[in-house]
Amino acid sequence: MAIKSKYQDDQLDKLLNELITVLEKNKTPVDLSLMVLGNMVSNILLNNVSDSQQRERLAETFSQALKNSLITKH
């Protein structure tokens, strides 16, 4: 999703593959997968970013990056 990242591709790929494996193992439908991932994002922001304005900016940046990733040709 991110164009530039301070993390290496192999770190991202490893975590992504682990999350996908859990969802596939449980035969999780798309709507439930999105609910779980959305809740995970919310929990990460709420539990790790104390400033509400910063949380809102991060959420907006995240949502825009998600939207952009859907329209970018791969």
Secondary structure by P-SEA (a helix, b strand, c coil): ccccccccaaaaaaaaaaaaaaaaaacccaaaaaaaaaaaaaaaaaaccccaaaaaaaaaaaaaaaaaaaaccc
